[in-house]
Amino acid sequence: MRIPFHVPQFWCSLAAVGVVVIAAGTALSSEEPEEPKLRLRASPKVAFAGKEVLFIAELRDGDDDYRELYCVTVEWDWDDGTRSESTPDCDPYEPGVSKIRRRYSTRHAFRDGGQHRVRLYLKQRDDIVASVTQSIEVRLR
């Protein structure tokens, strides 16, 4: 035998609102910042020894205030026995206020011919937080 059960409309409305509030609260609390993606390009990709090559690295997409990428040390490994490094002077990090730098560029002239795997490291202290590699060909005249 089935016993009819009646739920007043008022309680149904509150239950529906409660589910939405709980779901929305859960989604917001588990949301993680989106990490930008690091890309590197060289121009030209084939160069003669002694001529400068332009390297441009970009952080694409992701959050503008991504903490791990705020105020990073930039290290270039040229794969020719040399490295370049720069550390900016930045204000302390403030969530929602501080902005990451999105573009890094520099030029480098290679003396030796052959394939070179140029590596860019973005570092916080001694920890690498992002890296990318770009191969170029250097020809002798």
C-alpha positions, 0 to 999 in steps of 0.5 A: 500500500502506498501512502501519499506524501505531500511536500509544500511548494515553499519547502521545494523552492528552498531546497532548490535554492539550497542545492544551487548555493551549495553547488556554487560554493563548492565550485568556487572553493575548488577553483585553481588558478590557470597556469599560463603556457610558456612558448619560445620562438627564434627569428631566424631559425637558421642563421650564420655564425656571428649574426644575432638571433632574436628570441621571444618568449611569451606566457599565453593564456592563464591568470595574469596574477599567477603567483609562481610566475610573478617576478621570476628570474630569467635564465637563458642557456644558449647551448654554446657554453654561455648563459644569461640571467636577469632578476627584476626588482619587484614589489611584493606579490598581492593576489588579484593586483600583481601582474605577471610579465608576459613577454621576454626577449633578447638577442644572441650571436652564436660563434659555432656552427651546428644545431643549438638547443636554446633553453629558457628557464623562469625561476623562483630562487633556485626552483625552475617554475617554467621552461621551454626549448627552441632549436636553431641551426647555425651555419658557418660561412 
